[in-house]
């Protein structure tokens, strides 16, 4: 079965489906899936593809970005480390 990627529109025979928050998405690469689904760091704008840190409702890629932006006392490995989804 061929399907079209929701991000780049590529018609590829090896697409895959991701279901998130009761919605279904089709992608042809992990790159497209990350661009579409991964949250963006509120400080440096990189995509958060692993664990992120949430401070005051904002997501950050690392403790450094959270500390600089949120002016908080965040340290790496803190309890505020959450899976960014």
C-alpha positions, 0 to 999 in steps of 0.5 A: 500500500502506498501512502503520501507523507503528511509533511513532504507529500512524498508518495512512498511504498514504505510510509508508516503511521503514527497515532497521537492524541486520537489522530493518525499521521502518515510519514515517509521518514523519521525526519518528517515525523519529528518536524511535524510532531516533536515540540520545539525548545522555547529557547533555542528552537531545536526539536525536542526528540528525547526527554525535555524539561517543562517549566511553567508550561514551556518545553526546553531541550535541556536544563541550560535552555530552561535555566536561561529562559525561565530564570529558574534553578533547573538542573539536569536530571531534575524531577521536572524532566518529562518526556516531551510528547 
